Amino acid sequence: MNTFRDQFIGTWTLLKKELLRFWRVAFQTVAAPVITGILYLLIFSQVLGDRLEVYEGVNYLVFLIPGLIMMSLLQNSFSNSSSSLIQAKIMGNIVFLLLTPLSYLQLFFAFLIAAIVRGMFVGICIYVIAMFYVDLPVEHPWFVFIFAFCGGGLMGAFGMIAGIWADLPVEHPWFVFIFAFCGGGLMGAFGMIAGIWATRFDQMAAFGNFVIMPLSMLSGVFYSIHSLPPVWQKISHFNPFFYMIDGFRYGFFGQSDTSPYLSLMIVLSFFIILSFITIRMLKSGYKLRN
Amino acid sequence: MKKAIVFKNVSKNYKQLKAVDGISLTIEKGEFFGLLGPNGAGKSTLINMMAGLVKPSNGSISVMGFNVNKEYQEARHSVGIVPQELVFDPFFNVREMLRFQAGYFGKDKSNDKWVDEVIERLDLTDKASTNMRKLSGGMKRRALIAQALVHRPPVIVLDEPTAGVDVELRQKLWSFIKELNDEGHTIVLTTHYLEEAEALCNRVAMMKSGKIVALDSTKNLLKEFSLKNLKVRLQKNSIKKITTLLKETPFLQEDDWCTFKLKKVSDASSIIEKLNSLKIQILDLKLIESDLENIFLKLTSKN
């Protein structure tokens, strides 16, 4: 009765709805994080700009861009699945999903892919805008702002055109893609866990402010951990965000703070563990079906 | 006749509280079944267990022959549930929401015609492109009913569909639900309103404290348990008078109104005759049908 075709249509419908949900409020879900990323670029380029060279032949501004892209990607992947679930739980419309024949795996994949898509889309927008920015630095800050607003509408194809045209190198494109995908997936799964667990908006805000924000800020987005004292270098190795950003950055420069294969192994392990926990929660109906 | 819904010794415990206590009940295909009871009786818990929203502590439930836990996908295809609360997704309009809901059940674009038909039958055509947030309470209620129908389920469960709905819309919803039943859908209706159950349901179960305290055809239940009251308004000094003169006819006094419980309607005329013979002036009078609460009190005292 519930055929494979039914299941495919069911999963695709939920994915489509989740994508449309964030697109309907793109000003908040895409434009806002893109502008935040561009603001970081503006400020750091003004302050540090060409004065630092983090890796050989890589100035600070170019070093910063992949970190900012990945940080925005991670934060937005988390936001997408967590906000969708907590809103549906608090508004009560989660019932429309729970009454359907959608299995826990269908729910998992639809929410996960939507989270990855939003994260990647925000990342691509920052990438595209950053490309213009690298060539047109602080002399034209308003151009960056205006383009940040328009960036929400740019598609991946445009990103590729700009990428070819721009100066930011991509040494290992597959690393860039794999880390973007796994990072987005990992944070999408983490967002689902938070969304299922939380029962109030302030609990969700606490997740963002006390977990996601410190972990992303202390992950080496703005610096190489080699510039830190030895103790902080060691502490940084316990932050999973560090591996996601470092591996992603390796894809651009072919240089990183730690082995990209170690980073990949750690990111994949976290992705699998968080996915397993999320699937278990969805299967048991924890905080959803009682 | 094939069974539409079967509850077998179903219980739900929340720590010490027995929300549903060993209910066994069979609802036949094509029935219009009413589930009545006051708040906290366990009606919604029973419905939520059937919908898979709550897991039963004991027992089993099947819908159209499918176990709601073991064969949940088939069971959920067979049932459309209208929730009690006016919940909605604030990001979408009515048509989008209905199409998404159908899609979750594996319905593709070929089902869009049916979605539009449901929209039309529920008088939602003008509002089909309106965001759910902007609909009135009555319109949201209709959209919820439409949402339960988009995947063409044979069993439809309406959890207090007319709560907070004005009289005109209530009548429209009743006739629509009746039509669905005439088309062969099995309907389960939970309600506070006896009038609603009386007008619509073939059979009724009354619940209290997680148990069924009465289960019969609506006609039999009303016949067996219905009560009527005669309320008369008298002058205050007359009330004192009848307290001594009508010892064999007990009544309840509330301000200048006296309420006589009637075993049958003809008792009303004998009470009026008695008051006339005592030369007591009747200022006003009302014949009042028992409400659900009265019948319910009688039932619970009996049980």
Chai-1 contact restraints between the chains, C-beta under 6 A:
chainA,res_idxA,chainB,res_idxB,connection_type,confidence,min_distance_angstrom,max_distance_angstrom,comment,restraint_id
A,M1,B,E74,contact,1.0,0.0,6.0,A-B,restraint_1
A,M1,B,H77,contact,1.0,0.0,6.0,A-B,restraint_2
A,N2,B,Q73,contact,1.0,0.0,6.0,A-B,restraint_3
A,D6,B,G106,contact,1.0,0.0,6.0,A-B,restraint_4
A,I9,B,G103,contact,1.0,0.0,6.0,A-B,restraint_5
A,I9,B,G106,contact,1.0,0.0,6.0,A-B,restraint_6
A,I9,B,D108,contact,1.0,0.0,6.0,A-B,restraint_7
A,G10,B,Y104,contact,1.0,0.0,6.0,A-B,restraint_8
A,G10,B,G106,contact,1.0,0.0,6.0,A-B,restraint_9
A,T13,B,F100,contact,1.0,0.0,6.0,A-B,restraint_10
A,T13,B,G103,contact,1.0,0.0,6.0,A-B,restraint_11
A,T13,B,Y104,contact,1.0,0.0,6.0,A-B,restraint_12
A,K17,B,F100,contact,1.0,0.0,6.0,A-B,restraint_13
A,R21,B,F91,contact,1.0,0.0,6.0,A-B,restraint_14
A,R24,B,F91,contact,1.0,0.0,6.0,A-B,restraint_15
A,G92,B,E85,contact,1.0,0.0,6.0,A-B,restraint_16
A,G92,B,V87,contact,1.0,0.0,6.0,A-B,restraint_17
A,N93,B,V87,contact,1.0,0.0,6.0,A-B,restraint_18
A,N93,B,F88,contact,1.0,0.0,6.0,A-B,restraint_19
A,N93,B,D89,contact,1.0,0.0,6.0,A-B,restraint_20
A,V95,B,P83,contact,1.0,0.0,6.0,A-B,restraint_21
A,L98,B,L53,contact,1.0,0.0,6.0,A-B,restraint_22
A,L99,B,A51,contact,1.0,0.0,6.0,A-B,restraint_23
A,L99,B,I81,contact,1.0,0.0,6.0,A-B,restraint_24
A,T100,B,Y104,contact,1.0,0.0,6.0,A-B,restraint_25
A,P101,B,Q73,contact,1.0,0.0,6.0,A-B,restraint_26
A,P101,B,R76,contact,1.0,0.0,6.0,A-B,restraint_27
A,P101,B,H77,contact,1.0,0.0,6.0,A-B,restraint_28
A,L102,B,Y104,contact,1.0,0.0,6.0,A-B,restraint_29
A,R289,B,L53,contact,1.0,0.0,6.0,A-B,restraint_30
A,N290,B,V54,contact,1.0,0.0,6.0,A-B,restraint_31
